Amino acid sequence: MGKSKDTTSKAIDPMALHRKLEPLYELLDKGNNKAALKGATQLLAKHPNLQIARALKGIALYRSGKKDEGVAICDEIKDEGPEDDNTLHTLQVFYRNAGMPSSIVSMFEAASARDPKNLEHLSLLFSAHARDFAFVKQQQCAMKLYRLTNDPKHVMWAVCGILLQTRGMTREERRDATLTRLAAGMCAKLEKNGGVTDRETLLVCARVLRECGRGRDARTLLESALAEKCVPMKAERLSLCATQAAEDGDVDDALAHWRGVLKEMPDDWQAASCAMDLTMRGTVAAAPRKAPASAGGDWAPDDAFTAEGVRGGGGDGDKDDVARRVGAMALTSPDGEGVERGETLVRELVAAADEAGGAMKVGRGPYLLEVELAYRKSQLRGSSSTTTTSPPPAGASEDESLPAAMMKYWREFGYWTSCAKDLAPYSRRLLETDADAAAAVRERLASEAAAAAAAAASSDEPANRKLRRAVAAEAIRAQLGSCGGSWRDRRDSNGILGPALPSSSGRTLATDLMTRYREAREVVAGADPREPTPADTLALLAVNALAAEATSHAARAYANGVGGEIDVDAAAEATRALLVAAACASEAVRNSPNHAELRIGLSVLYTLLGAHDAACETHAALDCKNIQMDTMAHLELPHLEGGDDGAALNWFAARSDLLATDAGKDITENGVKAYDNGVYTKALEFVDFHRRLNTSHALKNAAVVKWRAALREAVVGDAAAGAKPELVFNVLRKVLRGAADACEPLPTRGADWPSSCFNEDLCTNPAFYPPHGGLASLAAADWWRSRGVDASPRAGAETPVAGAHDVGVGAGASVAHRARWQRAMRRRVVEIHAMRAAAGDADADAVDAVAAAAEALFATDADADADAAVAPSTRACDAASNAMLRALLDIARAEDDEREGRAASLDALAASIEARCDDVRSELRRGGGATLDVTCGGVVAATTHLVSEIGAGAFATLASASSAAAKGGANGAADAAVANAARRIKDALAGVVAAASAFDAGDATAAAADVSARCGGAADEDVLREVLKNVAAAHEETFEAVATRGGRLIAHLGAIADAE
């Protein structure tokens, strides 16, 4: 390797050098880059070849915004070869912070080549390979270290590198791979030489044995005296042995080990559930769970977190696939002894718990197992279905039934705060399979809870205990459908329909619940406001009941679909119910500001009412950050994009960017630290975690959201006010270049899009708010218009479902929304690339990629009938998007002599936008445009989307067409087509803007009194008045923005029309 310059310089005394460098370090640490640059330059004036001074100058330049200059200086030193470790480490930190792992690798490779026995350089090279996910080189480097040190940890570094190389293989391929046999040999030698001395090393050795098909040897290791020394916690050791025995097919041994776990930890629900799997074969748990952890961990399945869901989702997969989906250890055929074995197991566990002092000593697990037993017995009595809850056979005691077991559990544990949550899976299964039995349990709970309350009134039982028992009963009744149910109950409808209650029944129930809530607040007075209270549950149930009634009204109001006749009275009733629900939630949030469910529910209600600013303010208090930007983005984007608040969207994008940056830096750093600290299983886990975040759909979508907001700002933002269309178009072209580079690249023709991981946590969705099925900006409009649709899968279609690993969704639940989210995002990406191509900034290959991607969208649209039911407003806007894409493609690829062919596509674009404008304008004008009239139907979000999204796209299309026409010379027909389309779209948008400008907030006090009179006494009228003021103010601000931004857009389009 040749040096670019003579690096020798006059020798400097080390102490003198330290005194000169220390101020530079301090300046850089404090962010005073300008002063640091000046100091480094002065030092280099005396010592021009001093590498550390040059490196610090490069860092100062980089941090000052001169990134290319800074990187060039550091690269120059790297290529020369750093002369000392100080310079080497300084460059390492710089490259790491700059996100340049390959530079770190090449630098330490060169350093190790110069000094092959330098352990520090080799260790740093191993870390660089780990950060770069270069698993083969990681293994090779680890072996070099082992030859120099004979340290067992370096063997484990190499073994981990081998395991990571097999990550993409199937289980069968790993079992037969030479690599895994090599790793097994290394582990065997390590054990023979006494190198297995800690928990992590032993677990990885057991994993290697399992991976190469030697499960029984792995179990022998886990049962050995060595394992007892390395894994001192007996319950953990037994659990690992049980999991391995089950995988080996040794059911009896697995069951014995699980019983051993339960002897040590009677409340271990995973152990109890696995024991039931093996005892009552052919049954599954009511609450799906992740598989027990195998020794050393395992890789996530290939179909984990995907849009396609797990294999065998339709129920036709093999037993292993179905077992993974429902979370069972195995789905063997049931036998006649299952019930007796299950009863014996539960009886023994309960007796042991009683002897140990009962639930207060050992926990509630053994007693909840009696409910699980009843659920599994009902499966064995029924058909082969894994979810049937057949009644007891003739002659059997009614006490054996699932309803009886649930009632018994409530009587014994109703005063525990966990009672309702414990019974939730069983309530859901009962409601799914036997509505009559669910109704009977509801009534029985109501009567027994009332009787218990009456008896407790004259007793000295603590008031808090009485309250918890009553609230648990009400919460269980809600799980069984008393408040209308939940969207999660509609598994046969792709999981997207909401709850429903008949007219007025929701408000009647809510009035009773809120009365009890206010009484309960006196019982919990003085409680820490940061902690939830039993009273909060009553308010939450009242909100759900009102939203369920609103759902029924909305279903009637929009039964005729987009553009169809609306039942105005039903729409108004739905609006009133949602307003009262928002008032109930707001009252409860005041008392318990940190109650996440109530706050999310209030934010969603504001979104559905079109009050996006109020929703943003409410949601902001949750302070979502870090991983929540991935798991909760689906709840935040509807109100952010629905209101088109540029500042809030940019803040969201910045937090998402930070998470994406952390995925590239912090996770890899934690993996390196795990190797250094000998926590090898965590080092392997971090690789899987990095993949999930690195391919996260939510983070990809955040980048699209960011650039779409920049695109809209370029066309209708403040800077575009009064600007000539050609100047706006020039700014837009720059934005499109950045957007196309930052967003997901388009696949070439015939290739697939990169895969994505979906990490959403749907457990945070309110019962009345399923995951939206289209654009987040139109989530409110889609919710209103899809309440009454039939969203059942087409005959023969297979609904994708979540696996047991999808803990944020729930095993067996539909994940059909993922494909819709993915399609919506990809459409926006294709539009960005198409706009850039039409603007003349793409070569022939790029235009072909756009054409291929657009054609694929058109093809999927033709086959996406379910989307029209789930997301009707999004589907209506897709028609305008399709017209725009066809026009953009015609502009991008038409030859000079074919310019007249653009006229038809521009005419189609104008017609599609006119149709959309007609729908939105009629919604805005319905009932006079007052607050109560525009809160329903998602018309606020639809108006914002029409002006800011569709309108900005129309400008980009017409400006590109105008520019292309000008470049091609005079052509009257083409010019007229552009002018005609611009004029038609301008006039259509002007009608929408005029209707939005006519909005009148009205008198909130009078409106609150009217709503309160019509909806009973559920809501406090003062709180209701405040909610109405919030909604009206949010509408007013949004429509003012629509008028302002729409006016700019109309001016741009008018100028294009006049110019042509």
N, C-alpha and C positions, 0 to 999 in steps of 0.2 A: 504494500500500500504506500504510494508516494505522498509526500507532504506538499501542500500547496505553497508553503512559505517557510522560511527559516524561523523557527519558534524560539530560538535561543535569545536570551536577553541577559543583561547584566544581572548577576546574582543579587538577590534581595535578601536581607536578613529576615528570617521568619517572623521575629517579633515585630520588626518594622512593618512588614507586609500585613500582619494581623491588625496593627494599629491603623493602617490605611484602609483596610477592607471593612473593618467593623462599622464605621459610619455608613458605608454603602449598604450593608445588610440592613441596618436600622432604617434607613430611608426607604428601602424597598418594602420592608415589613410594614411601615406606616403608610405606604401608598404614595409617597412623595417621589414619583418616578422622574419628574423633571430634574429635581436636585440630584437624584441618584445618577441620572444620565450625565449631568454636568461633572459630578465627582469622578465617575468612571472615565470620562473623556480626559480629565486633567491627569489622572493616574496613567493613562495610556500615552499621554504626551511624553512622559518620562520613560515609560516601559511599554513601547508600542506592541510588543509581541507577548505580553503577559496574558496568558489564556484566561485566568480567572477574572481579570479585569474586563477582558473582551466579552466573556460570558455574561457578566453582570450588566455590561452595556447593552448586550443583545436583549436581556430580560427587560431592562428599563425601556428600550425602544418598543418591544412587544406590548408592554403594558401601557405605553403611551399612545397606542393605536397604530404604530408603524410595525405591523405584525410581520410583513414580508422581510423587512430589513432585519428585524430581530431574529427571525428564524434563519436567515442567510448567515448571520454572524455565528450563531450556535452550530449550524450545520458545518460551517468552515472549520470550527474547532474540533467537532466530532470527526471529520474526515482527516484532520491532521493527526488525531489521536491525543486525547487529554493526557497531559504530562503528570498529573497528580490526582489523588483520590478526591481532593476538594473540588477540583474542576469537574471531575467525573460525576460526583454526586450533585453538584449544582446543575449540570446539564440534565441529569436524570429527573430532578424535580421540575425543571423547566419543561421538558418534553412531556412529562406526565400531566402537568397542568394544562399544557397546550393540546392534549389529546392526540399525541403522536407516539403511540406505543412501538411502532415499527422502528423508529429512530432509536429508542432505548435499546431494543433488541440488537440492532446492528452495532451500536456503540459498545455494548458489553460483549458481543461476539468478538469484536476486534480486540477489546481489552483482554479477554480470556485467551485469544490466540497469541497475544504478546507475552502473556504470563499464565500458562496453562495450569499452574498449581496454586494460583491465587484463589483461596476459598471464598473470599468476600466477593470477588468478581464473578465467580461461578454461581454463588448464591443469588446475587443480584440478577444474573442472566436467567436463572431458573424463574425468579419472580417476574422478569420481563416476559418470558414465554407464557407464564400463567396468565398474566394480564392480556396477552395477545391471543390466548386460547389456542396456542400452538402445542397440542398435546404430545405429538411425537417428539418434538424437540425438548419438551418438558421432561419426558421420560429419559431421553438421552442425557440431558444435563444432570438429572438426578443421579444417574448411574455413575457419571464422572465424579460427582461429589462423593458418592459412596466408596469408590475406589480409593479416594484420597483420605477419607475420614473413618470408614468402617462404622459409621453412625447408622443405627437402624432407622432413624427417621428419614434418611435419604432413600432407603429402600421403599418406605411407604410413599414418598413423593413419586417414585418411579411407578409403583403399583397404581397410584391414583391416576397418573398419566395414561397408563394402560387402560384402566376402567373408562376413562373419558374417551379414549379412542373407540371403544365399543358402544358408545352411547346411541348411535344411530342404528345399531343392529337389532334384529329380533331376538327373542329369548333363545330360540333354537340356534341362531347364528352365533350368539355369544357363547353358548354351551360348547360349540364345536370349534371355536376360533383358537388359533395358535396363540394369540395374545393372552387369552384368559388362562390357558394352560401354563404359559410362561409366568404369569402373575401368581398362579397357584404354587408353582415351584419356588418362586421367590419367597412367598409367605411361609411355605413349609420349611425352607432353609432358615428363615428368620426365627420361626418357632423352635426349631431344633437347637439353634445357637443361643436361645434364651433372650431373643430380642423382642418378644411379645410381653410387654410389662405393663401396659395401660389399656384403658377401655377402648380408646379410639383405634389403636392398632389391632386389637382383638376383633372388633366389629368389622373392620375392613377385611381382615383375613377371612372371617366367616362369610362376608359378602362375596369375596372372590371364589370361595369354594362353592357357594350357591350358584354363582354365575356360570361356572364351568360344569354344572350338572352334578355336583357332588353334595347334594343337600344333606344326606345322612352324615357325611363327614363334618359338615358345618354344624349340624346339631350336636354331634359328639364334642366338638370344640366348645360349643356354647354350654354344654352340660358338664364340662370338665372342671377340675380343681383350679386350673388356670383362669377359667372364666369367673369362678367365684372370687378369685383374687382381683381380677381386672374390673369386674362389674359387681361391686359389693352389694348393690341393692337387689335383694332377692326377687322382688316383684318384677323388676325390669328384666332380669335374667330369665325368669320363667315365661314372661310374655314373648321374648325373642325365641325361646325354645318352642313355645306353642305355635307361633306363626310359622316357623320353619317346619315343624311336624305336620301342620295342616297342608303346607305346600308340597310336602313329600307324600301326602295321601295317608298319613298315619293318624287317623281320626281319633282313636282311643288315646294315643299319647298326647295329641294336641289338647283334647278335652281335659286330661289329667293335669296338664300344665296350666290350663286356664283356671281350673278349680284351685290350683295352688296359688295363682295370682289373687283370686277372690278370697282365699283364706288370709292372705297378707293384707289385701286392700278390698274389703267387702263392697265399697262404693265405686269401684272401677267399672264404669258402665261399658266401656269397650270390651273388657274381659267378659262381662256378663253376656253381652250381646253375641260375642263370638262363641261363647259356650252354648248359647241357645241355638246358634247356627248349626253346630255340630250335634247337638242333642236332638233337635227337632228338624231333621233334614228335610229339605224341600220347602222350607219357609224362609222368609226374609224379615228383617226388622222393619218396624213401622217408620223409624227415622233412619234413612240411609246414611251411611258413614264412610269415611275413607278407610281403606284397608289398614289393618295394623301395620306398624312400621317393621319392616324386615331388618335383620342385623346389617348395619352399614348403610341402610337406605336403599332406594331404588330409583330408577329414572321415571319421570312422568310419562304416561302412555303417549304414543304419537298423536292420538286423537284428543288429548286433553286440551281443553280451552279453545277448541276450534269451532268454526261456524257450522261444520258438518255434524258435530256432536259425536257421541261414541258409536262404535260399530254395534250392530244389533239393536239399534234404537227402536226399531219398529216391532221388536219382540220376536223376530225370526232368526236372530243371531244364535250362535252356539251358547252353551251354558256358561263358558268362561266370560263371554262378552256380556251376557245378561247379568252375571254375578258382579262384574265390575260396575255395571250401570246402577244396580240397586244397592251395592255395597255389602253384599253377602260374601262370606268366605268361600262358599261353594253352593251350588244348586244341584245337589244329588236328588235322586228320586225319593219321594217320601215313603216311609215304611209304617207299618201298623203300630210300632212301639214308640213312635215319636212323642205322642201325647203323654204317655206314662213316664217316659224318661224326662220330659220337660217338667212335669208336675213334681217328680222326685227332686230334680235339681233345685227348683224354686223353693220347694218346701224345706230342703236342707239349708239353703242360703238364708231364708227368712228365720228359721230356727236359730241358726248361728248368730244372726244379727240380734235377735231378741235376747239371747244368752249374753251377748257382749254389751248389752245396755240399750238396745233399740236405735232408732234413727238418729236421736240426738248424739249418740256416741259414734256410730259407724257410718251414718249417712243414710239417705233415702233410697239408694240404688236397689237393695234387695226387695224393697216393698213396691217400687215401681216395676220391678221385674214381674210381679203378679199381673199387671196390666199387659205387659209384653207377652206373657204366657197366654192370656186370654186371646190376644190378637193373633198369635201364631196358631193356637188351637182352632180358631175360626178358619184359618187357611187350610189346615189339614182336613177339616170337615167339608170344605167346599170343593170347587173344581181345581184344575191345575193352575188357575190364576194365582199370582202371588199377592194379590191385594183383596181377595174376596173376604168378606166378614159374614159368613153364613151363620144363621142362628144355631143354638145348640140342638143336637138331635133329640128326638123324642125320648123321654125318660131322663134326660140330663137335667141337672139343676140349672135354674135360670141364673144362679150366682156364678156360673162358669162363663157367662157371656161377657163380651167386651164392654157393653154399657154398664153392667153390674160392677165390673172391675174398676172402671173409671169412677163410678159413684163412690165406691169404697175408698179409693185413693183420695178423692176430694174430702170425704168425711174425716180421714185421718191426717191429711196434710194440707187442707185448704188454707190454714193460717200461715203456711210457708210461702214466701214470696215467689218461689220457683214452681208452685203447683200448676198454674195454668200453662206455663211453658213446658213442663214435664208432659202434660197430657195433650199438648198441641198436635203431635204427629198422629195420635190415636183419634183425636177429634176429626182431623182431616181425612183419615182413611174411612172413618165411619160415615162422614158426610158424603164421600165419594161413592160409597158402595151401598149404603142403606139409609136413604133420606128419612124414612119413617122412624127408624131406630134413633137417628140423630135428633129428630123432633121430639121423640119421647124423652130422651135424656135432657134436652133443653127444658122441657116442662117439669121434669122431676127435680132438676137442679133448682129451678125457680121456687118450687114449693118447699123443698128441703132447706134452701137458703133462707127463705122467709120464716120458716119454723125455727131454724137455728137462731136467727136474729131475735125472734120473739122470746125464745128461751134465754138467750144471752142478756137480754135487756134487764132481767132481774137478777143476774149473776154478777160476780165480782171479776169476771174475765176482763183483762185489759182491753180498752177500746181499740187499740191498734190491732190486736189479734182478731177481734170481731170484724174490723174493717177489712183486713186481709182476706178473711174467709169469704166475706160477701163479694169482694172484688174478684177473687179467684172464680167464684161461681159465675159471675157475670162475664168474665173473660172467656171461660170455657164455653158458655152459651154462645158467645160471639163466634168462637171457632166453629161451632156447630151450626152457624148460619143465622143467629138471631139478629145480627146487624147487616144481613144481606150477603154474608160470605166475603170472599176475596177473589181477586183475579187468579190466585194460585189454585183455587178449587176447580178451575175450568180447564183441566188437562186435555179434554177431548176437543177443545177449541184453540189449540196451539197456545194455551195459557195467556190469552190476550184480553179476554172479555172481563169486564168489571163486575162488582157485586150488584145486586138489584134488590130494591124493596118497593112495594106498592105505594101509590100516591098517599101522602100524609102519614104513613106508618113510620117512616124514618124520623120525621120531626117529632112525632108523639114519643117515640122511644128516646130520642135525644133530649127532649124536655125532662123526662124522668131521670135520665142519666146525669144531666147537668145539675139538676136539683140535688141529687145525691152527691155529686162532685163538690158542690159548695158546702154541703153539710160535712163531707169528709175532710175538707180543707181545715175545718175547725179542729178535727181530731189530730191532724198532722201539723198543726200550728207550731212554729218554732223549728221545723225540720230544716236541715241544711238545704238551701236552694240549689246547690250543685248536685244533689242526689235525687233520684226519682222517688216518688211516694205512691202508695196504693191509690190515692185519689186521682193521680194523673191518668191512670188506666181508664177510669170512668169517663174522663173528658175525651180521651182518645177513641173510645168506643162510640161516644156521641158523635164525634166527627165522622167516623166511618159509617154510622147509620145515616147521617144526613147525605154523605157523598153517595151512598148506595141508592137513596131515593133520587138524588140528582141524576144518577146513571139511568134510572128507569125513565125519568122525564126526557133526558137527552135522547134516549133510544126512540121514543115516540116523535120527538121534535125533528130528528134527522133520518127518519126511516126511509126517505126517498133519495138519500145520497146527495153528493155534490151537485149543485145546480138544480136539485129538485125542490118541490114545494116544502116549506118548513111549517111545522105546527107551532105557531107563534106562542100560544098559551103554554104549551109544554116546555118550550125553550125558556120562557120567563120563569116557570116553576123550577126548572133545573137551576137557573141562575140564583133564585132566592135560596134554594137549599144549599148551594155552594157558599153563598155569602154568609148564611147563618153558621155553616160548618167552619168557615174561616174565623168568624167571631168567637166561636167556642174554642177553637185552637189558639187564637190570640189571647183569650182570657187565661187559658191554662199555661201558655208560654210565659206570660207575665209572672206567674207564680213559680214556675219551674223553667227558668230560661235555658238551662242546660239539658233539657229533655230532648234528645235527638229526634225521636219519633214524632213528637208533637211539632217540633220546629220544621222538620222536613215536610210533614203533612201540611203545615201552614204555607210553606214556600210553594208546594205543588198546587195548593188551592189558589193562591194568588196567580200562579202561572195559568191555570185553567180559566181564571177570570180575566186574563189579559193584562193583569197588573204586574208587568215584568220588573219594573223598578222596585216595587214592594217585595216581590219574590227575591230579587237580588239582595236586598237589604236584610231580609229574614234569613236567607241561606248563608250570608257572609258571616254571621255570628258563629256558625259551625267551624269556621277557620279551617276549611279543608286544605290539606297540603300533603306533600310527600306522596306516599303510596295511594292516598285517597284521590289524587288526581287521576289515577288509573281506575280505581274501583267505584268511584262515585261521579265520574264525569257525566254519565247518562242522566243524572239528576240535576246537574248544574247547567248543562248546555241549553236545555229547552228555554229557561228564562233568560239566559244570556243572549242567545241568538234570536229568540223570539222578540226581544226588545231592541236588538241591534245597538247595544251600548258599546261603542268602540273601546272606551277606556276599560270597562269591565272585561271585555273579551281579551284585550291585550294583557290584563292582569292574569286572567285564566291561562292564556298561552305562556306567559312568563313562568308561572308555577309549573306548568306541564313541561316546559323546556328544562327547568331545573331538575325535575324528576328524570327526564331523559338523559341529562348530563350525569346525574348521579348513577344511572344505570351503566353508563360507560366508564365511570371513575370509581365511585365509592364501592360498588358491588365487587369490582375486580380487586380493589384494595383490600376489602374484607376477606376475599378469597385468599389473597397472598398472606394476610395475617393469620388466617386459619392454618395454612401450611406451617408458618413459623411457630405457631403455638401448639402444633400437633393435633389440631381438631380436624382430622381428615374428612370425616363425614360432612362437616359443614362446608369444607372446601368444595366437595362434590355438589352439595346442594346449591351453592352460590352460582354454579354454572347453569343449572336449570332455572334458577331465579333470574339470572341475567338474560337468558333466552326469552323468558316470559315478558320482561320489560322491554327488551330490545325489539321485540316484534309485536308490542302491544298495539292493538287497534285504537285504543283510546288516545295514546300518545301520537300515533300517526294522524288520527283525526284532529287532534289539537293543532298540529302543524297546518292542516288544511283550513281549519277555522281561522287561524291567525292570518293566513295569506288571503283568504276570501274577504276577511274584514279589511285588509289593506287594499284589496281590489275595489271594494265598495267605497272606501275612503277616497281613493284616487278619482273616482267618477263623480261622487255626490258629496264628498267631504267639504270642509270649510275652504281648503286650498283650491277647490275646483269652482268655487263661486265666481261667476263672471268671467271665467277663463274661456278662451276660444276652444272649440272641440278638438282642433288639431293639437293644441298644447296639452289638453287633458289626455288625448290619445297617446302622446309621447310619454307622459308620466305613467300611464297605464301600461305601456309596453315594458317599461323598466320594472314595474311591479310584477308583471307576468313572467319576466325572466327569472326574477328571484323566486316567485311562487313555483314555477316549473322545476327549478333546481332543488327547492327545499322539500316539496311534496314527493310522495311515492312515485318513482319513475314508472312510465308505462311499459308493459311487457311488449316485446317485439311480436309480430304476427305469428300466431301459432304457439306462443309461449303462455305460461300461466302467470297470474299475479303472485307476488311473494305472499307466503302464508302469514297469518296474523294470530295472535293470542288474545282471547277475550277474557278479561279478568274482572268483569263487572260484578258488583255485590248487589244482587236483586233483593236480598233480605232487607235492604234499607228502603225499598219501594213501599209506599203506603198500600193498604189493602185495595184501595179504589184506583190505583195508578199502575197499570202494567207497564212493562218496558215498551217505549214507543216503537213503532214499526216503520218509521221513515226518517225524514229529515228532523233533526232536533229542533230546528227553527219553527217547524210546523207541528210539533208534538201536541200542543194544545188543540189546534184545529183537527188533527187526526183523532184525538181522544173524543171530542164532541161528536164527530161524524161516524165513528165506528162502534158506538155503544150498542146499537141494535142489529149489527150485522151477523151473519152466519160465518164464523171464521173457522169452521171445521175443515180439516184437510180434505183435499179432493180424494175421491175413491182411488185406491191404489197408491196414493202418495204416502211417503214415510216421513213422519215428523221427526226432525233431529232432536235428540234429547241429551241432557247433561249426564255425565258419569258421576260416580261417587267422589271423584277428585274435584268436581266443580262445586265446592262447598258454598260459594256465593250464590248459586242457582238452586241446587238441590237435585240429587240423583233422580233421573226419570222425568224431570220437568222439561218442558219444551225450551229449546234454544233457537227456535225459528227466527227470533228477532235479530240474531247475530248476522245472518245472511242479508237481512234487510238493511241493517246498519252498514254492513260492508258495501252493499250495492249503492247506498246513498252516498257514502264517502267516495267511492270510486267514480261515481258520476261527476262529482264536483272536481275530482282530479282530472278526469277526461276533459271537462269543460275548460279548465285552466290551460291544459296543453293545447286544446283546440283553439282557444283564443290566441295563444301565442303563435300557433301555426298560421292562423288567419292574418295575424298582424305582420307576417313576413319574417318571423324570427325562427324558422325551423327548416331543416333540410328535408330532402325527399323521404329519407328513412323515418324521420320523426313524424312527418305527415302521414306516412303509411301506418305507423304505430297508432296514431290518433284514430285513423279510419278503422283499424282493426278493433281497437277498444270500443269505439262508438258502435260498431256493428254488433259486438258482443252484448253491449247494453241493450240495443234494440231487440236482440233475440231473447234476452232474459225477460225484458218487459212484456214481450208477447206471451210468455209462459208464466207470468207472475200474477195470476188471478187473485191469489190470496192477498197480495199487497193492496189491491184495490179495496178489499174489505177491511184490512187492518189499518191502512194508512191512505184513506181516500183523498185527502188534500194533497199529500205528497205525490200521489199518483196523478192527480190533476195537473200539478206543476211539472211533473215529468214530461207531460205532453209538450209544454212550452220548451222544456230543456231539449227534448228530441228535435223539435223544429229548429232550435238555435244551433245544435250540433250539426245538423244537416246543412244549414246555411254556412256555418263556419268552415265545414269541410269543402263545400263548393267554392268558397272564397280561397281557401288555402291551396287547392289543387287544380283549379280551373285554369286553362290556358287562355291566352289573350283572345283567341278567336272563339272562345266558348263563354264569354262573359254574360251573354244573354241568358245562359242557363241558370244564372244565380237568381234571376227574377222570380222564378217559381218558388225557390226555397225561402227568399225574403218575404214573399207574399204569404207563404204558409206560416212563417214566424210571426208576422203581423196578426194573422188570423188567430193563432193560438193565444197570443198575449191579449188580444181583444176579448176573447172568450173568458180568459181568466179575470180580466178587469171587470167584465160584466157581472161575474159571480160575486166578486169582492164588493163592488159598488152597491149591488142590491142588498148585500148583508149590512153594509154600513148605513144604508138609508132606511132599513127596516125599523119601524117604530119611532122614527124621528132622530135616531142617532144619539140618544141620551145614554147615561152610564149603564142602566139596566138593560139597554137594548144591544150594546156592543160587547158586553161581558161574555155572552154565550157564543158558541160556534167557533171560538178561536179566531174571530175576525180581526182582532188586533194583530196577532202574529201573522195572519195571512196577508194583511195590508202591508206590514213591514217587509215581509219576504217579497211581496210583489214589487215594491218600489226599489228596495235596496239590492235584492238578489237578482230577480228576473230583469228588472229595469237596467241594472248595471250591465248584465250580460247582453241585453239588447243593444245598449250603446256600444259595447265592445264589438259586437257583430257589425253594426251599421257603420261605425267608424272604420273598421277594417275594410268593409266593402267600398266605402267612399275612397279610402286610400288606394285600394287596389284599382278602382276605376280611374283615379287620377294618374296613376303610374302607367296605365294601359292606354292613355290618350283618350280623345273624345269618343264617346259612345253614348248617344242619346238615350237608347233603350235601357242600358245599364244604369245610367245616372237617374233616370226616371224611376226605376225600380227601387233604388236606394231612397230617393226622396219620398216616394209613395209609402214605403214601409215606415220610414221615420215619422212621417206625418200621421199615419194611422196609429202607431204606437203612442206617439205624443198625445194625441187626442184622447185615446183610451185611458192613459195614465192621468191626464188632466181631470177626467171625470172622477177617478178614484181619489185624487188629492182634494178635489172640491168637496167630496162627500166626507172625507176625513176632517177637513177644515171646519165642517159644520157641526162637529162634536160639541155638545153642551153638557158640562158636568152635572148641572142641575142642583137641587137642594138635597144635600146628604142627610140632613135632619129629617126632612119629610120622607125621603126614601127609606131611611132606617125605620121610621115608625110604620110605614107601609109593609116592609118586609117582616118586621116583628109581629105585626097584627096578623099577617097571613100565615106565618110559620110557627106560631105558638111562642112559648116563653123559653125556648132553649137558650137563646143568646141574651146576654146583657145588652140592653138597648144602647148604652153609652159606648160599649165596645163595638157593637155593630155599626154605630154611627162613625166611629173612627176607621173601621175597616172599609166602609163605603167611601170615606174621604180618601183613604190610601188608594183604593181602586180608581176613583175618579181622577185623582192627581196623576197617577201613573198613566192612565189613558190620555189625559191632557198633554203630558210631556211627550208621550210616544207620538201622538197625532201632530203635535207641533213639529217634531223631528221629521215626520212623514211629509208634512207640508213644505218644510224647508228643503229637505233633500230631494223630495219629488219635484219641487220647483226648479232646482238646479238641473235635474235630469231632463225635465221638459224643455228647458232652455237649450241644453246641449242638442237634444233631438230636433228642436225647431231650427237650430242653426244648420244642422246637417241637411234638413229638408230644404231650407232656403238656399243653401250653397249649391245643391244639385240642380 
